[in-house]
Amino acid sequence: MTLPALAVPFLLLAALLHALGLSRVPSARRRANLVGTGIAAGAIIVLTIVFDNVMIGSALFDYDHAALLGVYLGAAPVEDLVYAVTALLAVTGVWNLTHRRTEADV
């Protein structure tokens, strides 16, 4: 099994969870929520690229290159970004689904 085949179903599930959570956000706050998620995604992607390259460059771990797409950002395979983005979408989705709304949120 390849890493993309393993990661994509989890990414789709996290995207669904995020969309469900976003549907609970008041429409006046939805844009701010999306902007915040986008900023967090940018930060997580940059940090993932940097630290994956450091860890791979330090020989802490390696990948079976036959299981990868073959697209790299430095030494890090692009598949590593899927895990970080999946976690972000899942966490923000769960937060929006479970966060108790108050008058200040509207």
C-alpha positions as CSV (number, residue, x, y, z in Angstrom):
1,M,0.0,0.0,0.0
2,T,1.2,3.5,-0.8
3,L,1.2,6.4,1.6
4,P,-1.2,8.4,-0.5
5,A,-3.7,5.5,-0.6
6,L,-3.4,5.3,3.2
7,A,-3.6,9.1,3.9
8,V,-6.3,10.3,1.4
9,P,-9.3,8.6,3.1
10,F,-8.3,10.2,6.4
11,L,-7.9,13.6,4.7
12,L,-11.4,13.3,3.2
13,L,-12.8,12.3,6.5
14,A,-11.1,15.3,8.2
15,A,-12.4,17.6,5.4
16,L,-15.9,16.3,6.0
17,L,-15.6,16.8,9.8
18,H,-14.3,20.4,9.1
19,A,-17.2,21.1,6.8
20,L,-19.7,19.8,9.4
21,G,-18.0,21.9,12.1
22,L,-18.0,25.0,9.8
23,S,-21.8,24.6,9.3
24,R,-22.2,25.2,13.0
25,V,-20.3,28.5,12.9
26,P,-22.5,31.6,12.7
27,S,-22.4,33.0,9.1
28,A,-21.0,36.3,10.4
29,R,-18.0,34.4,11.8
30,R,-17.5,31.8,9.1
31,R,-15.1,34.0,7.0
32,A,-12.9,34.7,10.0
33,N,-12.9,31.0,10.9
34,L,-11.7,30.1,7.4
35,V,-9.0,32.8,7.4
36,G,-7.8,31.6,10.8
37,T,-7.7,28.0,9.5
38,G,-5.8,29.1,6.4
39,I,-3.2,31.0,8.4
40,A,-2.8,27.9,10.7
41,A,-2.5,25.7,7.6
42,G,0.2,27.9,6.2
43,A,2.2,27.8,9.5
44,I,1.8,24.0,9.9
45,I,2.9,23.4,6.3
46,V,6.0,25.5,6.6
47,L,6.9,24.0,10.0
48,T,6.3,20.5,8.7
49,I,8.5,21.1,5.7
50,V,11.3,22.5,7.8
51,F,11.3,19.9,10.6
52,D,10.8,16.9,8.2
53,N,13.8,18.0,6.3
54,V,15.8,18.4,9.5
55,M,14.8,15.0,10.8
56,I,15.3,13.2,7.4
57,G,18.6,15.0,7.0
58,S,19.7,13.8,10.5
59,A,18.9,10.2,9.4
60,L,16.3,9.9,12.2
61,F,14.0,8.0,9.7
62,D,13.6,7.3,6.0
63,Y,10.8,6.2,3.7
64,D,10.2,3.3,1.4
65,H,10.5,5.4,-1.8
66,A,8.4,2.8,-3.7
67,A,5.4,3.8,-1.5
68,L,5.7,7.5,-2.3
69,L,4.5,9.7,-5.2
70,G,8.0,10.9,-5.8
71,V,7.3,14.6,-5.2
72,Y,9.7,16.0,-2.6
73,L,10.1,19.3,-0.8
74,G,13.8,19.1,-0.1
75,A,14.2,15.7,1.4
76,A,10.6,15.5,2.7
77,P,7.9,13.7,0.6
78,V,4.8,15.8,-0.1
79,E,2.8,13.1,1.6
80,D,4.0,14.3,5.0
81,L,1.9,17.4,4.5
82,V,-1.3,15.4,4.3
83,Y,-0.9,14.3,7.9
84,A,-0.4,17.8,9.2
85,V,-3.3,19.2,7.2
86,T,-5.5,16.3,8.2
87,A,-4.9,17.0,11.8
88,L,-5.6,20.7,11.4
89,L,-8.9,20.0,9.6
90,A,-10.0,17.4,12.2
91,V,-9.1,19.5,15.2
92,T,-10.8,22.6,13.9
93,G,-13.9,20.5,12.9
94,V,-14.2,18.9,16.3
95,W,-13.7,22.3,18.0
96,N,-16.4,23.9,15.9
97,L,-18.7,20.9,16.6
98,T,-18.2,20.9,20.3
99,H,-17.6,24.6,21.1
100,R,-20.5,26.1,23.0
101,R,-21.7,29.3,21.3
102,T,-22.3,32.4,23.3
103,E,-23.7,35.8,22.5
104,A,-20.2,37.1,21.9
105,D,-19.7,34.5,19.2
106,V,-22.6,35.7,17.1
